[in-house]
Amino acid sequence: MELQVIQNKIYDIRGFKVMLDFDLAALYEVETRVLNQAVKRNSKRFPFDFMFQLNTNEWKILMSQFVISKTEKRGGTQKLPYAFTEQGLAMLSGILNSDKAIEVNIAIMRAFVILRQYALGYAELNHKLENFMIETNMQFNDIYMALTELAEKNNTEKEQRNSYGKILSPTENDIMAYSI
């Protein structure tokens, strides 16, 4: 089982990383209704933080973002999909005992581990970047302050030199006097 295929089927909904029932059914090579029936027979194993059903708004947003399902109905009522968290997927491995289910569950758990490692690496990189930006801003602030002081000191020295009788730039009258 290719991990990239599984990672593309993991969504972030309600603050949980989840996989949807129809994606899982396709991976397990069973019908979605068969998967959901197995879950319903073992409903005590799936509390809210293990599995929940999407609401209409979540489903519409997901469909518009990822184009994951056709909107037309294929006979009967089309039910909103169930979302399984990582713990819910682990629970599925206990109720689905086929060789295919075991193989898929192992691959799914590996995909979740890789995502978690990626997220931790991203958080660490983000922290380092923030520290770098703070340090750099402080250094640039110090440089800016030093340049501002030099510019002010330079302006003050020019004003003092001009006020102590230094020769200023010639005027038109001075130029005319020299040309006669």
N, C-alpha and C positions, 0 to 999 in steps of 0.2 A: 504494500500500500504506500503510495507516494505521499509524503508529508505535506508537500505544497498543496495538493488537492484538498487535504483535510483542513489546512490552515485557511484556505479560501472559503471554507464553509463555517468558520467560527466568526460570530458576530458579537458586537457589544450592545446589549439591550438591558435597560434598567440597571446599569452598572455591573452587569454580569457578563462574562465571556460565555457564550452559549452556542449550541448547535441546534438546528431545527429538526423536527421529527421526520420530515420528508427527505432531508439530506441524510439523516442517519439511516432511514429505511433503505435508501439507495445504496449506501455503503455496505449495509448488512445484507443487501440483496433480498429484501422482503418487502411486502406492501406496507404502506404507511399505516393502514388500518390494523394490520397484524401487530406491528410494533406498539401502537397505541392500546390495543386490546391487552397485550402482555403487561403494559404499564398499569392499566386500570385494574387488572387482576391483582396487582401488587401495589396498590395505591398508597399503602402505609409506608412504603419505602421511598416515596417521593414527596417530601414536604415542599413548601413554596420555594425555599432556597436551593432546591435540587431540580425543580421543574415547574414551569408556569405556562399558561396559555397567553399568547399575544393578544392584545386588544386590537380593535379595528384600526385605530390610528397608527399604532406601531407597525402593523402589517402593511398599511398603505405606504408608510415612510420607507420601510424595508424594500417593498416592491419597486418604489420609484428610484431608490438608490442603487439597488443591485440587480434589478430586473430578474427576480428569481422564480417567478411563477406567472403563468398566464392568468389573466383576470376572468376569462370566460369560465363558466361552470361546466363541469363535465358530468352532468346528471346528478340529481339529488342536491343536497345542500353542501356547499363547500365550507368546511370548518376551518376556523383559525388554527394555525399550527401551534404545537407545543414547543417550548424552548427548554433544553436540558443544559444545566450548568455542568461544570467538571465533576462535581460530586454526583449529580444525577446520571452522568455517563458511566461513572464507576458503578453505580447501583444497577444500571442496565446490564453490565457484564454479569451480574449475579442472577439475572432472570432470563438472559438469553445465553443458552449453552452450546450453540453450534460452533464448529471450528471456525467458520467465517466470522462469527460474532466475537470470538476470542481474539482472532487476528486483527480485526478492525479496532477493537477496544485498545489493544496494545498500541497500535499506530496512533489512535486518538490521544491517548495519554502522553505519548512522546511529543505529539504536536503541541499539547498544552504546556508541557515542560519547556519546549523551545520558545514558545510565546512568552512564558514567564521569564526565562533567561534574557530574552530580548528586551523585555520591559525593564528588568533590573539594570541591564547594561545601558539602556536609554536613560534611565533615571540617574545613573552614575555619571554618564557623559553630560547630561543636562546640568548636574550639580557642578561639575568641573568647569563647564562653560560659564555658568553664573559667577563662580569665583574668579575666573579669568577676566570677565567683564568688569567686575567690581575693582579688581587690582588695576586693570588697565585704565579705568575711569579715574581712579585715584592718582595714577601716575600722570595722566593727561591733565588732571586738575592742577597738580603740582607744577607741571611745565607751563600751563596757562598762567598761573599765578606769578611764576618767575618772569615770564615774558611781559606780563602786565607791569610788574615792578620796574623792569628794565626800561620799558617804554615811558613810564611816568618819570623815571629818573633822567632819562635822555631829554625829555621835554623840559623838565625843570632846569637842567644844565644849559640848554639852548636859551631859555628865557633869561637866566642869570648872565650869560655871556653877552647877550644883546643889551642888557640894561647897564653893564659896566663899561660902555663906551667902545665896544668892538665895532669895527667898521661894518655897517650894514650894506646891503646891495645898493649900487648907485641908482639915483633917480634920473629922470629925463633932464632936469636942470643941470645936474652934474655932468652929464654926457654933453650937453650943449656948451657948457663952459669950456670943456676941454677941446671941442672942435673948433672954436673961434680963434 
